[in-house]
Amino acid sequence: MSYGVKLIVGLIGTLILCVFIGGLSQSISSGFAGFWGGFPFMIIAIIVCGMAVYDFWDECVRKK
């Protein structure tokens, strides 16, 4: 794929993943589990989103 297509598709995919995981984390924390019950998942969600953003940068943005 060309650089531009790879950049746009990677950005859309990463944003969709982070929005989904962020919404899931917010839903768990504000629902039955409460803040402290959802806190471990929130930490995991932050780490996973950070890894996804790093992978996007490594695969799509950085020139090799």
Secondary structure by P-SEA (a helix, b strand, c coil): ccaaaaaaaaaaaaaaaaaaaaaaaaaaaacccccccaaaaaaaaaaaaaaaaaaaaacccccc
